[in-house]
């Protein structure tokens, strides 16, 4: 989940970001796994990447990232 968080944060904050292939090379994971984990986290957060005043626990409403390891 940490790597997926880092990838989503990077893509959210930068206009030009690393590709999933580059992240795969940096992490040693297959590119498909990078994409799968990124999508799993994005879906769990309902693609709400902006951190506002509400606690994160209220926005995820109990969704789990257990499938992304």
PyMOL Python script that loads the backbone (N, CA, C, O; Angstrom):
from pymol import cmd

cmd.read_pdbstr("""\
ATOM      1  N   UNK A   1       0.830  -1.194   0.000  1.00  0.00           N
ATOM      2  CA  UNK A   1       0.000   0.000   0.000  1.00  0.00           C
ATOM      3  C   UNK A   1       0.875   1.258   0.000  1.00  0.00           C
ATOM      4  O   UNK A   1       0.475   2.293  -0.533  1.00  0.00           O
ATOM      5  N   UNK A   2       2.085   1.165   0.607  1.00  0.00           N
ATOM      6  CA  UNK A   2       2.955   2.341   0.639  1.00  0.00           C
ATOM      7  C   UNK A   2       3.372   2.749  -0.769  1.00  0.00           C
ATOM      8  O   UNK A   2       3.318   3.929  -1.116  1.00  0.00           O
ATOM      9  N   UNK A   3       3.786   1.783  -1.577  1.00  0.00           N
ATOM     10  CA  UNK A   3       4.233   2.103  -2.933  1.00  0.00           C
ATOM     11  C   UNK A   3       3.083   2.686  -3.749  1.00  0.00           C
ATOM     12  O   UNK A   3       3.270   3.658  -4.480  1.00  0.00           O
ATOM     13  N   UNK A   4       1.897   2.097  -3.627  1.00  0.00           N
ATOM     14  CA  UNK A   4       0.731   2.617  -4.350  1.00  0.00           C
ATOM     15  C   UNK A   4       0.426   4.044  -3.903  1.00  0.00           C
ATOM     16  O   UNK A   4       0.068   4.885  -4.728  1.00  0.00           O
ATOM     17  N   UNK A   5       0.562   4.323  -2.619  1.00  0.00           N
ATOM     18  CA  UNK A   5       0.347   5.685  -2.106  1.00  0.00           C
ATOM     19  C   UNK A   5       1.360   6.650  -2.698  1.00  0.00           C
ATOM     20  O   UNK A   5       1.014   7.764  -3.093  1.00  0.00           O
ATOM     21  N   UNK A   6       2.596   6.224  -2.756  1.00  0.00           N
ATOM     22  CA  UNK A   6       3.656   7.057  -3.319  1.00  0.00           C
ATOM     23  C   UNK A   6       3.400   7.340  -4.799  1.00  0.00           C
ATOM     24  O   UNK A   6       3.574   8.470  -5.255  1.00  0.00           O
ATOM     25  N   UNK A   7       2.994   6.330  -5.537  1.00  0.00           N
ATOM     26  CA  UNK A   7       2.721   6.488  -6.970  1.00  0.00           C
ATOM     27  C   UNK A   7       1.554   7.440  -7.193  1.00  0.00           C
ATOM     28  O   UNK A   7       1.649   8.362  -8.003  1.00  0.00           O
ATOM     29  N   UNK A   8       0.447   7.218  -6.474  1.00  0.00           N
ATOM     30  CA  UNK A   8      -0.718   8.090  -6.639  1.00  0.00           C
ATOM     31  C   UNK A   8      -0.389   9.529  -6.248  1.00  0.00           C
ATOM     32  O   UNK A   8      -0.804  10.467  -6.929  1.00  0.00           O
ATOM     33  N   UNK A   9       0.345   9.706  -5.166  1.00  0.00           N
ATOM     34  CA  UNK A   9       0.726  11.060  -4.746  1.00  0.00           C
ATOM     35  C   UNK A   9       1.601  11.726  -5.803  1.00  0.00           C
ATOM     36  O   UNK A   9       1.432  12.908  -6.100  1.00  0.00           O
ATOM     37  N   UNK A  10       2.521  10.977  -6.360  1.00  0.00           N
ATOM     38  CA  UNK A  10       3.403  11.510  -7.390  1.00  0.00           C
ATOM     39  C   UNK A  10       2.607  11.924  -8.628  1.00  0.00           C
ATOM     40  O   UNK A  10       2.813  13.011  -9.169  1.00  0.00           O
ATOM     41  N   UNK A  11       1.703  11.061  -9.071  1.00  0.00           N
ATOM     42  CA  UNK A  11       0.899  11.367 -10.257  1.00  0.00           C
ATOM     43  C   UNK A  11      -0.055  12.531  -9.998  1.00  0.00           C
ATOM     44  O   UNK A  11      -0.336  13.320 -10.900  1.00  0.00           O
ATOM     45  N   UNK A  12      -0.549  12.636  -8.775  1.00  0.00           N
ATOM     46  CA  UNK A  12      -1.477  13.710  -8.421  1.00  0.00           C
ATOM     47  C   UNK A  12      -0.772  15.065  -8.380  1.00  0.00           C
ATOM     48  O   UNK A  12      -1.338  16.075  -8.799  1.00  0.00           O
ATOM     49  N   UNK A  13       0.455  15.086  -7.879  1.00  0.00           N
ATOM     50  CA  UNK A  13       1.153  16.347  -7.650  1.00  0.00           C
ATOM     51  C   UNK A  13       2.001  16.830  -8.832  1.00  0.00           C
ATOM     52  O   UNK A  13       2.293  18.022  -8.927  1.00  0.00           O
ATOM     53  N   UNK A  14       2.396  15.934  -9.725  1.00  0.00           N
ATOM     54  CA  UNK A  14       3.308  16.319 -10.798  1.00  0.00           C
ATOM     55  C   UNK A  14       2.638  16.190 -12.157  1.00  0.00           C
ATOM     56  O   UNK A  14       1.921  15.224 -12.419  1.00  0.00           O
ATOM     57  N   UNK A  15       2.877  17.172 -13.017  1.00  0.00           N
ATOM     58  CA  UNK A  15       2.346  17.102 -14.374  1.00  0.00           C
ATOM     59  C   UNK A  15       3.038  16.010 -15.181  1.00  0.00           C
ATOM     60  O   UNK A  15       2.404  15.324 -15.982  1.00  0.00           O
ATOM     61  N   UNK A  16       4.329  15.855 -14.966  1.00  0.00           N
ATOM     62  CA  UNK A  16       5.090  14.818 -15.661  1.00  0.00           C
ATOM     63  C   UNK A  16       5.573  13.838 -14.606  1.00  0.00           C
ATOM     64  O   UNK A  16       6.322  14.207 -13.701  1.00  0.00           O
ATOM     65  N   UNK A  17       5.144  12.592 -14.724  1.00  0.00           N
ATOM     66  CA  UNK A  17       5.471  11.621 -13.677  1.00  0.00           C
ATOM     67  C   UNK A  17       6.062  10.354 -14.297  1.00  0.00           C
ATOM     68  O   UNK A  17       6.043  10.165 -15.514  1.00  0.00           O
ATOM     69  N   UNK A  18       6.581   9.503 -13.430  1.00  0.00           N
ATOM     70  CA  UNK A  18       7.140   8.227 -13.876  1.00  0.00           C
ATOM     71  C   UNK A  18       6.037   7.328 -14.425  1.00  0.00           C
ATOM     72  O   UNK A  18       4.899   7.379 -13.959  1.00  0.00           O
ATOM     73  N   UNK A  19       6.372   6.515 -15.403  1.00  0.00           N
ATOM     74  CA  UNK A  19       5.434   5.520 -15.925  1.00  0.00           C
ATOM     75  C   UNK A  19       5.395   4.326 -14.973  1.00  0.00           C
ATOM     76  O   UNK A  19       6.262   4.172 -14.113  1.00  0.00           O
ATOM     77  N   UNK A  20       4.379   3.489 -15.142  1.00  0.00           N
ATOM     78  CA  UNK A  20       4.308   2.276 -14.324  1.00  0.00           C
ATOM     79  C   UNK A  20       5.495   1.364 -14.604  1.00  0.00           C
ATOM     80  O   UNK A  20       5.951   0.646 -13.714  1.00  0.00           O
ATOM     81  N   UNK A  21       5.992   1.387 -15.819  1.00  0.00           N
ATOM     82  CA  UNK A  21       7.179   0.592 -16.151  1.00  0.00           C
ATOM     83  C   UNK A  21       8.391   1.083 -15.356  1.00  0.00           C
ATOM     84  O   UNK A  21       9.187   0.278 -14.872  1.00  0.00           O
ATOM     85  N   UNK A  22       8.529   2.401 -15.223  1.00  0.00           N
ATOM     86  CA  UNK A  22       9.637   2.953 -14.429  1.00  0.00           C
ATOM     87  C   UNK A  22       9.481   2.592 -12.955  1.00  0.00           C
ATOM     88  O   UNK A  22      10.457   2.223 -12.301  1.00  0.00           O
ATOM     89  N   UNK A  23       8.251   2.697 -12.423  1.00  0.00           N
ATOM     90  CA  UNK A  23       8.010   2.306 -11.028  1.00  0.00           C
ATOM     91  C   UNK A  23       8.316   0.825 -10.830  1.00  0.00           C
ATOM     92  O   UNK A  23       8.852   0.430  -9.795  1.00  0.00           O
ATOM     93  N   UNK A  24       7.978   0.016 -11.816  1.00  0.00           N
ATOM     94  CA  UNK A  24       8.250  -1.422 -11.729  1.00  0.00           C
ATOM     95  C   UNK A  24       9.756  -1.675 -11.667  1.00  0.00           C
ATOM     96  O   UNK A  24      10.224  -2.502 -10.885  1.00  0.00           O
ATOM     97  N   UNK A  25      10.494  -0.966 -12.486  1.00  0.00           N
ATOM     98  CA  UNK A  25      11.949  -1.130 -12.487  1.00  0.00           C
ATOM     99  C   UNK A  25      12.551  -0.686 -11.151  1.00  0.00           C
ATOM    100  O   UNK A  25      13.459  -1.335 -10.632  1.00  0.00           O
ATOM    101  N   UNK A  26      12.050   0.412 -10.600  1.00  0.00           N
ATOM    102  CA  UNK A  26      12.540   0.918  -9.315  1.00  0.00           C
ATOM    103  C   UNK A  26      12.201  -0.012  -8.155  1.00  0.00           C
ATOM    104  O   UNK A  26      12.994  -0.166  -7.226  1.00  0.00           O
ATOM    105  N   UNK A  27      11.017  -0.634  -8.210  1.00  0.00           N
ATOM    106  CA  UNK A  27      10.542  -1.446  -7.080  1.00  0.00           C
ATOM    107  C   UNK A  27      10.847  -2.931  -7.214  1.00  0.00           C
ATOM    108  O   UNK A  27      10.853  -3.657  -6.220  1.00  0.00           O
ATOM    109  N   UNK A  28      11.101  -3.388  -8.443  1.00  0.00           N
ATOM    110  CA  UNK A  28      11.324  -4.813  -8.652  1.00  0.00           C
ATOM    111  C   UNK A  28      10.041  -5.612  -8.812  1.00  0.00           C
ATOM    112  O   UNK A  28      10.078  -6.841  -8.855  1.00  0.00           O
ATOM    113  N   UNK A  29       8.910  -4.927  -8.899  1.00  0.00           N
ATOM    114  CA  UNK A  29       7.618  -5.590  -9.107  1.00  0.00           C
ATOM    115  C   UNK A  29       7.248  -5.539 -10.582  1.00  0.00           C
ATOM    116  O   UNK A  29       7.715  -4.657 -11.303  1.00  0.00           O
ATOM    117  N   UNK A  30       6.412  -6.473 -11.045  1.00  0.00           N
ATOM    118  CA  UNK A  30       5.962  -6.421 -12.440  1.00  0.00           C
ATOM    119  C   UNK A  30       5.071  -5.193 -12.685  1.00  0.00           C
ATOM    120  O   UNK A  30       4.336  -4.779 -11.789  1.00  0.00           O
ATOM    121  N   UNK A  31       5.130  -4.613 -13.883  1.00  0.00           N
ATOM    122  CA  UNK A  31       4.304  -3.434 -14.186  1.00  0.00           C
ATOM    123  C   UNK A  31       2.809  -3.652 -13.954  1.00  0.00           C
ATOM    124  O   UNK A  31       2.110  -2.745 -13.504  1.00  0.00           O
ATOM    125  N   UNK A  32       2.323  -4.847 -14.259  1.00  0.00           N
ATOM    126  CA  UNK A  32       0.890  -5.117 -14.040  1.00  0.00           C
ATOM    127  C   UNK A  32       0.525  -5.047 -12.565  1.00  0.00           C
ATOM    128  O   UNK A  32      -0.561  -4.588 -12.209  1.00  0.00           O
ATOM    129  N   UNK A  33       1.437  -5.505 -11.702  1.00  0.00           N
ATOM    130  CA  UNK A  33       1.202  -5.450 -10.257  1.00  0.00           C
ATOM    131  C   UNK A  33       1.173  -4.000  -9.778  1.00  0.00           C
ATOM    132  O   UNK A  33       0.373  -3.643  -8.913  1.00  0.00           O
ATOM    133  N   UNK A  34       2.037  -3.177 -10.336  1.00  0.00           N
ATOM    134  CA  UNK A  34       2.050  -1.750 -10.005  1.00  0.00           C
ATOM    135  C   UNK A  34       0.692  -1.138 -10.351  1.00  0.00           C
ATOM    136  O   UNK A  34       0.087  -0.449  -9.529  1.00  0.00           O
ATOM    137  N   UNK A  35       0.226  -1.391 -11.552  1.00  0.00           N
ATOM    138  CA  UNK A  35      -1.066  -0.855 -11.985  1.00  0.00           C
ATOM    139  C   UNK A  35      -2.220  -1.376 -11.156  1.00  0.00           C
ATOM    140  O   UNK A  35      -3.142  -0.630 -10.825  1.00  0.00           O
ATOM    141  N   UNK A  36      -2.173  -2.658 -10.820  1.00  0.00           N
ATOM    142  CA  UNK A  36      -3.252  -3.261 -10.032  1.00  0.00           C
ATOM    143  C   UNK A  36      -3.321  -2.645  -8.636  1.00  0.00           C
ATOM    144  O   UNK A  36      -4.404  -2.329  -8.145  1.00  0.00           O
ATOM    145  N   UNK A  37      -2.175  -2.480  -8.008  1.00  0.00           N
ATOM    146  CA  UNK A  37      -2.138  -1.881  -6.668  1.00  0.00           C
ATOM    147  C   UNK A  37      -2.560  -0.415  -6.704  1.00  0.00           C
ATOM    148  O   UNK A  37      -3.259   0.062  -5.809  1.00  0.00           O
ATOM    149  N   UNK A  38      -2.134   0.286  -7.736  1.00  0.00           N
ATOM    150  CA  UNK A  38      -2.517   1.693  -7.885  1.00  0.00           C
ATOM    151  C   UNK A  38      -4.035   1.822  -8.036  1.00  0.00           C
ATOM    152  O   UNK A  38      -4.656   2.677  -7.404  1.00  0.00           O
ATOM    153  N   UNK A  39      -4.624   0.975  -8.870  1.00  0.00           N
ATOM    154  CA  UNK A  39      -6.081   1.010  -9.050  1.00  0.00           C
ATOM    155  C   UNK A  39      -6.820   0.607  -7.784  1.00  0.00           C
ATOM    156  O   UNK A  39      -7.840   1.204  -7.442  1.00  0.00           O
ATOM    157  N   UNK A  40      -6.308  -0.408  -7.083  1.00  0.00           N
ATOM    158  CA  UNK A  40      -6.958  -0.862  -5.846  1.00  0.00           C
ATOM    159  C   UNK A  40      -6.990   0.257  -4.809  1.00  0.00           C
ATOM    160  O   UNK A  40      -8.013   0.472  -4.158  1.00  0.00           O
ATOM    161  N   UNK A  41      -5.882   0.962  -4.654  1.00  0.00           N
ATOM    162  CA  UNK A  41      -5.845   2.065  -3.696  1.00  0.00           C
ATOM    163  C   UNK A  41      -6.737   3.213  -4.161  1.00  0.00           C
ATOM    164  O   UNK A  41      -7.483   3.787  -3.367  1.00  0.00           O
ATOM    165  N   UNK A  42      -6.659   3.540  -5.434  1.00  0.00           N
ATOM    166  CA  UNK A  42      -7.506   4.611  -5.971  1.00  0.00           C
ATOM    167  C   UNK A  42      -8.982   4.319  -5.780  1.00  0.00           C
ATOM    168  O   UNK A  42      -9.749   5.198  -5.387  1.00  0.00           O
ATOM    169  N   UNK A  43      -9.380   3.092  -6.057  1.00  0.00           N
ATOM    170  CA  UNK A  43     -10.781   2.712  -5.873  1.00  0.00           C
ATOM    171  C   UNK A  43     -11.170   2.722  -4.403  1.00  0.00           C
ATOM    172  O   UNK A  43     -12.275   3.144  -4.061  1.00  0.00           O
ATOM    173  N   UNK A  44     -10.282   2.264  -3.528  1.00  0.00           N
ATOM    174  CA  UNK A  44     -10.573   2.268  -2.087  1.00  0.00           C
ATOM    175  C   UNK A  44     -10.760   3.694  -1.574  1.00  0.00           C
ATOM    176  O   UNK A  44     -11.560   3.939  -0.671  1.00  0.00           O
ATOM    177  N   UNK A  45     -10.020   4.623  -2.154  1.00  0.00           N
ATOM    178  CA  UNK A  45     -10.143   6.035  -1.765  1.00  0.00           C
ATOM    179  C   UNK A  45     -11.205   6.760  -2.581  1.00  0.00           C
ATOM    180  O   UNK A  45     -11.403   7.966  -2.430  1.00  0.00           O
ATOM    181  N   UNK A  46     -11.891   6.007  -3.455  1.00  0.00           N
ATOM    182  CA  UNK A  46     -12.879   6.567  -4.383  1.00  0.00           C
ATOM    183  C   UNK A  46     -12.260   7.688  -5.220  1.00  0.00           C
ATOM    184  O   UNK A  46     -12.936   8.649  -5.589  1.00  0.00           O
ATOM    185  N   UNK A  47     -10.972   7.552  -5.510  1.00  0.00           N
ATOM    186  CA  UNK A  47     -10.181   8.482  -6.319  1.00  0.00           C
ATOM    187  C   UNK A  47     -10.206   9.896  -5.745  1.00  0.00           C
ATOM    188  O   UNK A  47      -9.996  10.868  -6.470  1.00  0.00           O
ATOM    189  N   UNK A  48     -10.461  10.007  -4.458  1.00  0.00           N
ATOM    190  CA  UNK A  48     -10.412  11.309  -3.773  1.00  0.00           C
ATOM    191  C   UNK A  48      -9.017  11.462  -3.177  1.00  0.00           C
ATOM    192  O   UNK A  48      -8.760  11.034  -2.052  1.00  0.00           O
ATOM    193  N   UNK A  49      -8.139  12.066  -3.932  1.00  0.00           N
ATOM    194  CA  UNK A  49      -6.743  12.160  -3.518  1.00  0.00           C
ATOM    195  C   UNK A  49      -6.418  13.456  -2.790  1.00  0.00           C
ATOM    196  O   UNK A  49      -5.365  13.569  -2.163  1.00  0.00           O
ATOM    197  N   UNK A  50      -7.305  14.425  -2.869  1.00  0.00           N
ATOM    198  CA  UNK A  50      -7.070  15.685  -2.178  1.00  0.00           C
ATOM    199  C   UNK A  50      -7.357  15.500  -0.702  1.00  0.00           C
ATOM    200  O   UNK A  50      -8.422  15.003  -0.338  1.00  0.00           O
ATOM    201  N   UNK A  51      -6.431  15.888   0.149  1.00  0.00           N
ATOM    202  CA  UNK A  51      -6.613  15.767   1.591  1.00  0.00           C
ATOM    203  C   UNK A  51      -7.218  17.067   2.095  1.00  0.00           C
ATOM    204  O   UNK A  51      -6.616  18.136   1.995  1.00  0.00           O
ATOM    205  N   UNK A  52      -8.422  16.949   2.636  1.00  0.00           N
ATOM    206  CA  UNK A  52      -9.108  18.128   3.150  1.00  0.00           C
ATOM    207  C   UNK A  52      -9.239  18.064   4.655  1.00  0.00           C
ATOM    208  O   UNK A  52      -8.386  17.497   5.336  1.00  0.00           O
ATOM    209  N   UNK A  53     -10.306  18.645   5.173  1.00  0.00           N
ATOM    210  CA  UNK A  53     -10.501  18.723   6.613  1.00  0.00           C
ATOM    211  C   UNK A  53     -11.136  17.476   7.213  1.00  0.00           C
ATOM    212  O   UNK A  53     -11.047  17.273   8.424  1.00  0.00           O
ATOM    213  N   UNK A  54     -11.779  16.629   6.398  1.00  0.00           N
ATOM    214  CA  UNK A  54     -12.390  15.410   6.925  1.00  0.00           C
ATOM    215  C   UNK A  54     -11.334  14.351   7.186  1.00  0.00           C
ATOM    216  O   UNK A  54     -10.404  14.209   6.391  1.00  0.00           O
ATOM    217  N   UNK A  55     -11.449  13.602   8.277  1.00  0.00           N
ATOM    218  CA  UNK A  55     -10.513  12.490   8.512  1.00  0.00           C
ATOM    219  C   UNK A  55     -10.622  11.452   7.399  1.00  0.00           C
ATOM    220  O   UNK A  55     -11.707  11.226   6.864  1.00  0.00           O
ATOM    221  N   UNK A  56      -9.524  10.831   7.054  1.00  0.00           N
ATOM    222  CA  UNK A  56      -9.497   9.841   5.972  1.00  0.00           C
ATOM    223  C   UNK A  56     -10.447   8.690   6.248  1.00  0.00           C
ATOM    224  O   UNK A  56     -11.018   8.137   5.307  1.00  0.00           O
ATOM    225  N   UNK A  57     -10.636   8.311   7.502  1.00  0.00           N
ATOM    226  CA  UNK A  57     -11.510   7.188   7.845  1.00  0.00           C
ATOM    227  C   UNK A  57     -12.942   7.437   7.393  1.00  0.00           C
ATOM    228  O   UNK A  57     -13.647   6.482   7.067  1.00  0.00           O
ATOM    229  N   UNK A  58     -13.392   8.673   7.362  1.00  0.00           N
ATOM    230  CA  UNK A  58     -14.752   8.975   6.931  1.00  0.00           C
ATOM    231  C   UNK A  58     -14.914   8.815   5.429  1.00  0.00           C
ATOM    232  O   UNK A  58     -16.001   8.466   4.967  1.00  0.00           O
ATOM    233  N   UNK A  59     -13.872   9.059   4.662  1.00  0.00           N
ATOM    234  CA  UNK A  59     -13.996   9.006   3.210  1.00  0.00           C
ATOM    235  C   UNK A  59     -13.860   7.600   2.643  1.00  0.00           C
ATOM    236  O   UNK A  59     -14.354   7.339   1.546  1.00  0.00           O
ATOM    237  N   UNK A  60     -13.205   6.683   3.356  1.00  0.00           N
ATOM    238  CA  UNK A  60     -13.024   5.339   2.812  1.00  0.00           C
ATOM    239  C   UNK A  60     -14.119   4.385   3.249  1.00  0.00           C
ATOM    240  O   UNK A  60     -14.304   3.342   2.622  1.00  0.00           O
ATOM    241  N   UNK A  61     -14.838   4.703   4.287  1.00  0.00           N
ATOM    242  CA  UNK A  61     -15.976   3.929   4.787  1.00  0.00           C
ATOM    243  C   UNK A  61     -15.721   2.426   4.854  1.00  0.00           C
ATOM    244  O   UNK A  61     -16.556   1.634   4.415  1.00  0.00           O
ATOM    245  N   UNK A  62     -14.582   2.036   5.396  1.00  0.00           N
ATOM    246  CA  UNK A  62     -14.322   0.626   5.671  1.00  0.00           C
ATOM    247  C   UNK A  62     -13.819  -0.207   4.514  1.00  0.00           C
ATOM    248  O   UNK A  62     -13.777  -1.432   4.636  1.00  0.00           O
ATOM    249  N   UNK A  63     -13.438   0.381   3.409  1.00  0.00           N
ATOM    250  CA  UNK A  63     -12.927  -0.413   2.287  1.00  0.00           C
ATOM    251  C   UNK A  63     -11.549  -0.961   2.638  1.00  0.00           C
ATOM    252  O   UNK A  63     -10.789  -0.342   3.383  1.00  0.00           O
ATOM    253  N   UNK A  64     -11.245  -2.122   2.094  1.00  0.00           N
ATOM    254  CA  UNK A  64      -9.993  -2.794   2.436  1.00  0.00           C
ATOM    255  C   UNK A  64      -9.048  -2.847   1.244  1.00  0.00           C
ATOM    256  O   UNK A  64      -9.480  -2.938   0.095  1.00  0.00           O
ATOM    257  N   UNK A  65      -7.761  -2.788   1.532  1.00  0.00           N
ATOM    258  CA  UNK A  65      -6.733  -2.938   0.501  1.00  0.00           C
ATOM    259  C   UNK A  65      -6.060  -4.296   0.602  1.00  0.00           C
ATOM    260  O   UNK A  65      -4.948  -4.471   0.103  1.00  0.00           O
ATOM    261  N   UNK A  66      -6.710  -5.256   1.237  1.00  0.00           N
ATOM    262  CA  UNK A  66      -6.097  -6.558   1.485  1.00  0.00           C
ATOM    263  C   UNK A  66      -5.704  -7.276   0.196  1.00  0.00           C
ATOM    264  O   UNK A  66      -4.780  -8.089   0.218  1.00  0.00           O
ATOM    265  N   UNK A  67      -6.367  -7.006  -0.915  1.00  0.00           N
ATOM    266  CA  UNK A  67      -6.061  -7.693  -2.171  1.00  0.00           C
ATOM    267  C   UNK A  67      -4.744  -7.232  -2.775  1.00  0.00           C
ATOM    268  O   UNK A  67      -4.154  -7.948  -3.584  1.00  0.00           O
ATOM    269  N   UNK A  68      -4.277  -6.061  -2.400  1.00  0.00           N
ATOM    270  CA  UNK A  68      -3.047  -5.505  -2.954  1.00  0.00           C
ATOM    271  C   UNK A  68      -1.902  -5.750  -1.986  1.00  0.00           C
ATOM    272  O   UNK A  68      -1.809  -5.086  -0.954  1.00  0.00           O
ATOM    273  N   UNK A  69      -1.033  -6.694  -2.308  1.00  0.00           N
ATOM    274  CA  UNK A  69       0.096  -7.022  -1.425  1.00  0.00           C
ATOM    275  C   UNK A  69       1.394  -6.920  -2.161  1.00  0.00           C
ATOM    276  O   UNK A  69       2.453  -7.160  -1.581  1.00  0.00           O
TER     277      UNK A  69
END
""", "prot")
cmd.dss("prot")
cmd.show_as("cartoon", "prot")
cmd.util.cbc("prot")
cmd.orient("prot")
